[in-house]
Amino acid sequence: MTRTALVDRSDRPTLDGFEPFAPEYLRNPFPVWARALHECPVFYHPELDFWVLTRWADIAAATADWQTFSNRATDFVPAPERFVEKVGRNFFGDNSLLASDPPQHTASRAAANRSFTRKRVAEAESFVRATAAALIDDFYSEGRCELMRRYAYQISQRTIVHMLGLPESDMPLFTQWAQDHFALMAPRSAVDSEQAGNSAHRMPDEERVERWSRVVDAVDYFHDVIEDRRSSPREDMISDMVQATGEDGQPALTDERIIVHAQEMISAGNDTTANLIGVTTMFLTADRSQLDRVQRDPALTGKAVEEALRRHGSARGMFRWTTRDVTVSGVTIPANSNVYLAFQASGIDGEHFTDPLRYDIDRPNADEHLAFGRGRHFCLGAPLARLEANVAVRSLIERLPALRLTPGRTLDYVPVITGAILQRLDVEWD
């Protein structure tokens, strides 16, 4: 990475009390976001060297302007030299769908879109419904359970693996590979690791070798799957990507891109959807009057899910990389800066949502949330995530009408800056 001179940052607006890994913030970031929206809607976080956007309008504009706010905002821990011949020097960066811009992103998205047609998503409903029913059968008689591991994650993991056409028996492998993928990611920096202290380059050698050795295992695994789909296509996502062609009739995606896209889908389709199920359940059980209405009227389940996305989306925020100086809400952000789009903050922006801290299934514009992003990088799996959450929540409240959160339990979240990942959600019923 090119070394650049450090600059004077003393005149940049900052927000006192913004500590994105503090337990109190992770449990409830919304007081901090409410203060930011009122006092300092665009600010700089010197400890981690990134800017933060909080207003709905600013974030919506940034997501639509990939030429200025590039998605190439991610660095990856470099592969140890022993693995370079197998995976190259920038395996994830060269092949990512989530961290790329056109034209690479255009080709990858077009190929992946084949898997998320309305017909394909609708066909998944019976699988999700049967999975939810079987899981509830398993814990129904106990009167209590930890909902995330025994229900929400089971639905999200099994569904995305089913859509990819992979064996459910290999689920532990996919979970580990997703964890390795996230662990190897870090925000991009304008200066080299020695100056910035970039966490991507501080991983202990032993851990780096261990994680990259599993990446190599994943590459070998998916190469075999791709070869199988090439000779015997099926009705699944990997077959769709293998068969996709460009305007010249040649394959649209390399094997390496298909491998990274499959891992990205497993990762994205795991935590975010599971936590949407958990958060929707959390809000509904906290307000019995709204829960009663949803139980009486199945059509309101979709509104309950959308309002949960607006009020407490599974993505806390995502990073972008500025390609030029840009002024946002009167604040100039320099070129080559990391910018954090605080999606959760945008959901409680009082300039866009009335009484924003209230969870209200009747909110007329709840679906204007930015929880799935916008523009070219609008979440590919949004239709599937909505389907899973609707079916999972509906199945729960129909089978367990007296469902409630277990009193006295603290809601703790995994200390990551991009996702709102509940560690556990204890519930009980009569």
N, C-alpha and C positions, 0 to 999 in steps of 0.2 A: 504494500500500500504506500502511496506517495506521501512523503513527509511534507507538512505545511506548517507555516509559522503559527504559533499560538497568538490569539488576539485578545484585546482587552474586552472583558465581558461584564465589567462593573456597571455599565449603564443599561443592562438588559432587565426588563421587568421580571420579577420573581414572585412566587407565592409562598409565604411562610406557612409551614405546616404540611406541605405536600410531601409525604413520605410514602411512596408507592409500595413499599414492602413492609410497612408497619402493620402489626396485627389489627389494630383498631381501624386503620384505613381499609385493609382487605375485607374486614367484616362489614363495614359500612362507609363507602367512599363518598356518599352523597352529600353530607355536610361540607366536605372539602370542595366538591364540585359546585354546590350552590354558592359558596363564597367566591369561587373563581369566576363563575358566571356574572356575579354582581361586581366584584372588585377588579378582576384581572383576567379577562376571557382569553387572552393570549399571553403566555408567560414562558420563561426559560427555566429549566431545571439544571443548575450548574453541576450537581453531584454526578449526574449521568449524562450530561451534555446533550440534552434534547429540548426542543420547544414543544409546547402543548397548546392545542386548539380545543376549545370547549363549546363554543356556540354551534347550534344546529346549522345555521346558514353557512358559517365558515367551513365546517366539516363537510357539508354537502357540496360546497363549491370545490374544496380540495380533492374530494374523491372523484369529481368529474374532470379534473385537470391533471391527467397523468403526465403531460409534457412538463409541468412545473413540479408537481408532487409525485415523483417517480416511485414505483413499487420496489425498485432495487434498493431497498433500505435495510437489507439483511446481509450480515457476514456469517461465515460458518467456520467452525474450528477446522483448520487444515488437516488433511489426512496425513498420517505418518508416512514417511518415505516408502516403507515396505509395501504400502497399499496403493501407491500412486499409479503403478502400472495397471492395476485392476480397475480403479475408479477415476483416475485422473486427478488433477489438482483442484478442481472446483466442481465436484460432482453435483452437489445440490444447487449451487448458484447457477450453473450452466443449464440446468434442466427443470428448474422450479416453475410451476404455474402461478403460485401465489406471489412470488417475488420477482416477477418479470413484467416487462412492458411490451407493447407491439414493436415489431411484428411477431416476436416469439410467442407472446401471450395470445395473440389472435389465433394462431394455428393450434395451440394447445387447447384453448377454450372451445374452439369449434369442434375439435375431436371429442373433448369431454362432454360437451353439450348433448351429444347423441345419447348419453346414458340418463339424462334427466328430462326426457320428454314427458309430457303430461301422461301419456299412455304407460310409459315405463314406471313412473312414480305411482300411478293408480294401481298398477299390478302388484306393487309392494304392500298395499294396504292389508291384504289378507294375511301376509306373512307377519306383519307387525301386530295385527290383531290377535293372531294365534299365539305369538310369542308373549304378548302381554297377558293373555288369559292363562297360559301355562305358568308364568312366573307368579301371578297372584294366587293360583291354586297351590303353589308350593309353600307360600307363607300365610295364607288366609287364616288358618286355624290358630296361628300363634298370637294374634291380637296386637302384634307390634313387629317392626322390622327397621333396619337401616336401609332407607329407600334408594340411595344412590347406587350402592354396589349390588343389591339384590334385585333391583328393578330398572332404574333409569339407564345405568351403564350397560346392563345386559341387553336392553332393547336397542340402544344406539350401536353397540358393537356388533351384535348379531345381524342387524339390518344392513349395515354398510358391507360387512363381509359377505352377506348373501347377495347384495347388489353387485359386488365385484366378482362373484362366482368362486370364492375361495372356501376351503373347508373350515367349518367352525371349530374343528379339533385343533387347528393351528392358531387359535385366538391368542394364547399366551405369547407366541412369537410376534404377532402383529402389535400387541400392546407394548411389548418391549421395544420393538423397532420404532414405534411412534414416540416413546419416551427418549430414545437415542436421538431421533430427529430433532425434537424440541431442545434437547440438551446441547446439541451442536450448533444451534442458532444463537446469534447475538446481534444487537443493533450495529449497523455500519457506523464507522467513525471516519471523520475527515483527516485525522492524523493517525500515525502508526501506533501500534500497540504499546510501544515504550512510552510515548507521550500520553496517550489516552487511558492507558491501563485497561484496554479493551478486554472484557471478560472472556471473549472468544479465544484469546491467546494465553489465558492464564490457567486453562484446564490442566491438571496434573497429567504427566506423560502416561502414567499407568492407566488412568481413566480414559484418556484419548485413544490409546491403543485398544482398550477393551470395547469402547463404543464403536470405533471404526471397524473392528474385526466383525462386529455384528452387522454393520452396514454391508460389509462384503458378503456375509452370509445371506442377507436380504437380497442383494443383487443376484447372487447365484439362484436363490429360490425363485425370484420373479422371472429371471431369464427362462427357467424351465417352464413356468406357467405361460409365458408369452409364446414360446415355441409350440406348446400344446394348443393354444388358441389359434395360432397361425395355421396349424394343420387341421384342427377340429374346432371351428368357431362355435360359440354358444351365445345364449341370450344373456350376456353379462357385460359389465363395464369394461373389463380388460379386453374382451373380444371387440367391443366398439372401438377402443383406442387402437388396437392392432389393425383393424380393417379400415380405419379412417385414411382417406387419401386427399392430397392437395389438388390444385387445379391442373397440375401436370400429370396426375394419375399415379404419382409415387406416394409411398407411405408418408402421412402427415407428421408422424412422430417417430423418433428413434426409440429403440428399446430402452435406453437410459431415461428418456423423458417419461415413458410409460411407467417405468419402475418408480421414479420420484413422484409422479402424479398419483399412482396407487397409494403410496405411503402418505401423501398429503391428504388424500380422501379419507384414509383410515384415521389419520390424526384429527382432521377437521370434523369428521362425522362421528367422532367419539365423545370428546369432552363437551363440545358446544351443545349438541343435541341433548345429551344426558342432563346437562345443567339447565337447559330450557325446561325439561320435564320437571326437574326438582324445584326450580324457581316458581313456575306456574302453580305447582302444588302448594308451595309455601305461601304464596299470596292468597290463593283461594281459601285455604284452611284458616288463614288469619282473619277472614271477613266472612262470617257465617251467612250473612244475608246474600252476598254475591255468590257464594258456593251453592246455596239453596236454589238460586235462580238458574245457575248453570246445570245443576242436577235435574231440574224440571225441564229445561229446554236445551237439548243437545246442540242446537245451532249456535248457542252462545259460547261453546267451548273454543271455537276459533278466535272469538273476540278476547277471551281470557288469555289465550296464548299470545296474541298480538300485543295486548297491554303489558304482559310480562316481559316481552321483548323490549318494549318501549321503556318500561320502568326499571328493568334490571337485566339488560341483555347479557348473554353469555360471553360476549367479547367486550372486555373493558376498553380496549382501544387497539389500534394498529399503527405501525410506523410507516412514514413516507420519507423520501429523500429529495431535498430541493435542488433543482437543476439551475436555478437563478435566484437572485434577490427577489423577494415577493413581500408585499405589504398586505397584512390581514388585520382587519379591525384597527387600523391605524398603527400597527406595529410592524416594523420591517424585519423579516427573517432572512438572514444571509443565505447565499447559495452554498451548497454542500453542507446543509444542516439536516440533522435528523428531526423529524416532526412527528409528534405523537397525536393521533386523532382520537380524542377521548370520546368514544361512542356512547359510553354510559352517561357522560356529562350532557351530551346533546339531547338525550332522552328526557332530562329534567329542565330543559331550557324554557323558562317561563315566557319567552318571546314567541315560542312556537306551540307550546302545550299549556293549556289553562290548568291551574292548580296542579302543577307537574308532579308533586310528591305523592299525590293520591293515586292509588291503584283503582281504576274505574273501568269496568268492562263495557260501559256505555260510551266511552270516549270516542267521539266521531272521527278523530284523525290519528288514532293510535297506530294505524298501519303506515304512517309517515315516519316512523322511527328509522334510524340508520343502523340498526343492529346487524343487518346483513350487508352493510356497505351500500355503495351506489356506483353507477357507471359501469365501466368495463370490468371492474372487479367485484360487482355484485355477486354475492355468494351463489355458486353453482348449485349447491345442495339445499338452498332455501326451501324449495317445494317439498323435498324429502324430509327436511327437519320439521317443517310445519305439520306434515302428515304424521310423523312419528309422535310429536308432542300432542297433537289432537287425539290420536288413538290412545296413547299411553295415559293421558290425564283423564279422558272419558272413561276408559276401562277402570281406572282406580276409583273414581267417585261414584260409579254405578255399582261396583262390587263392594265398596267400603264406604257407605253413605255417612258413617260417623267418623270418617278419617280426620285426624288432627295431629298437629306437631306434638311431640313428647315435651311436656313442660320442663323448664330448667336446663335445657341443652343449649350450649353455645354453638352458633354457626361459624365454623372456621373454614377458611379458604386456602388453597395452595398459593404460596407466595410467588406468583408470576404476574407480570405487568400487562400481558395481552389478554388473558382469559380470566373469567370469574368462575373458578373451579371449586365447587363445594366438596369438602372432604367427607362429610357425612350429613345425612338428614334423617333424624330419628322420628318415626311416626307411630301412631297407635290407633286402635279403633275398638269399638265394643263388639 
